[in-house]
Amino acid sequence: MKEIFERRSIRKYKDIPVEKEKVLKILEAARNAPSAKNRQPWKFIVLTDNAKREFLDRMEQGIEREKSAPALPGSAKGITDAVNTLRIMRQAPVLIVILNTNGTSFFDPVDADGRMTEICDTLSIGAAVENMLLEAHSLGFGTLWIANTCYAYKELTEHLDTDSQLVGAVALGYADESPSARPRRSLEEITEFRS
Ligand SMILES: Cc1cc2nc3c(=O)[nH]c(=O)nc-3n(C[C@H](O)[C@H](O)[C@H](O)COP(=O)(O)O)c2cc1C
């Protein structure tokens, strides 16, 4: 369990490739996560080298387009962070793109049933991603969980040629920093005991 407490989001990576068998171990951890109705609504696309560059070039185009023609109404306040995340993604040697195979586009309307299903599937994928981060940490890697792909949703789903929902990505590599633990809300603040 020490991985839970030692893991950090890593935003600086060494220029060292990641061994494929270790990527497979990380995906094996993801695959063993629990999922709602055991739907296992995930797919992982591992990008390195040219495939990663092409994906990130498309993400950059999407972020640029989002500045002048926003598809997400509140995106202006998140763009600077997205540009920063893109820079980190370029540095990491591996990018694992995360898809919800049961999900639909952000831009499609959803009724209450669909929303419930989407919440359950997103939670399931979150469990898989956390497993990935913890296994990666135990193997000596740094990771960054990324949702800022959302600013280029249309560009990236077109680029991947997928109807699945693009949930985000995980940057993976050997860490070139060792940040301190980020603050957490106290147990008292987040917990209630009722009897
Ligand atoms: C769903 C999710 C999406 C995130 N997206 C990003 C992102 O796009 N860019 C980024 O730099 N960090 C991102 N993070 C990392 C958080 O900023 C980080 O987990 C948080 O600040 C706590 O720091 P720690 O992971 O080192 O404990 C994301 C984390 C989660 C769980």
The ligand as a Tripos MOL2 file, in Angstrom:
@<TRIPOS>MOLECULE
LIG
   31    33     1     0     0
SMALL
NO_CHARGES

@<TRIPOS>ATOM
      1 C1         -8.8810   13.0290  -13.5740 C.3       1 LIG1
      2 C2         -7.5710   13.7970  -13.4180 C.ar      1 LIG1
      3 C3         -7.1770   14.6410  -14.4370 C.ar      1 LIG1
      4 C4         -5.9560   15.3430  -14.3400 C.ar      1 LIG1
      5 N1         -5.5530   16.1070  -15.3990 N.ar      1 LIG1
      6 C5         -4.3630   16.7430  -15.3380 C.ar      1 LIG1
      7 C6         -3.8950   17.4690  -16.4710 C.ar      1 LIG1
      8 O1         -4.5190   17.5090  -17.5330 O.2       1 LIG1
      9 N2         -2.7060   18.1210  -16.3530 N.ar      1 LIG1
     10 C7         -1.9490   18.0730  -15.2000 C.ar      1 LIG1
     11 O2         -0.8750   18.6810  -15.1520 O.2       1 LIG1
     12 N3         -2.3730   17.3440  -14.1140 N.ar      1 LIG1
     13 C8         -3.5450   16.6840  -14.1730 C.ar      1 LIG1
     14 N4         -3.9560   15.9140  -13.1020 N.ar      1 LIG1
     15 C9         -3.0830   15.7670  -11.9140 C.3       1 LIG1
     16 C10        -3.5860   16.5540  -10.7040 C.3       1 LIG1
     17 O3         -3.3170   17.9230  -10.8890 O.3       1 LIG1
     18 C11        -2.8960   15.9890   -9.4390 C.3       1 LIG1
     19 O4         -3.2860   14.6420   -9.2550 O.3       1 LIG1
     20 C12        -3.2560   16.7660   -8.1750 C.3       1 LIG1
     21 O5         -2.8070   18.0940   -8.2700 O.3       1 LIG1
     22 C13        -2.6530   16.1410   -6.9060 C.3       1 LIG1
     23 O6         -1.2570   15.9690   -7.0410 O.3       1 LIG1
     24 P1         -0.5760   14.5060   -6.8850 P.3       1 LIG1
     25 O7         -1.0940   13.6410   -8.0120 O.co2     1 LIG1
     26 O8          0.9270   14.7400   -7.0000 O.co2     1 LIG1
     27 O9         -0.9650   13.9660   -5.5450 O.co2     1 LIG1
     28 C14        -5.1490   15.2100  -13.1770 C.ar      1 LIG1
     29 C15        -5.5590   14.3360  -12.1620 C.ar      1 LIG1
     30 C16        -6.7510   13.6330  -12.2820 C.ar      1 LIG1
     31 C17        -7.1400   12.6620  -11.1880 C.3       1 LIG1
@<TRIPOS>BOND
     1     1     2 1
     2     2     3 ar
     3     2    30 ar
     4     3     4 ar
     5     4     5 ar
     6     4    28 ar
     7     5     6 ar
     8     6     7 ar
     9     6    13 1
    10     7     8 2
    11     7     9 ar
    12     9    10 ar
    13    10    11 2
    14    10    12 ar
    15    12    13 ar
    16    13    14 ar
    17    14    15 1
    18    14    28 ar
    19    15    16 1
    20    16    17 1
    21    16    18 1
    22    18    19 1
    23    18    20 1
    24    20    21 1
    25    20    22 1
    26    22    23 1
    27    23    24 1
    28    24    25 2
    29    24    26 1
    30    24    27 1
    31    28    29 ar
    32    29    30 ar
    33    30    31 1
@<TRIPOS>SUBSTRUCTURE
     1 LIG1         1 GROUP 0 **** ****
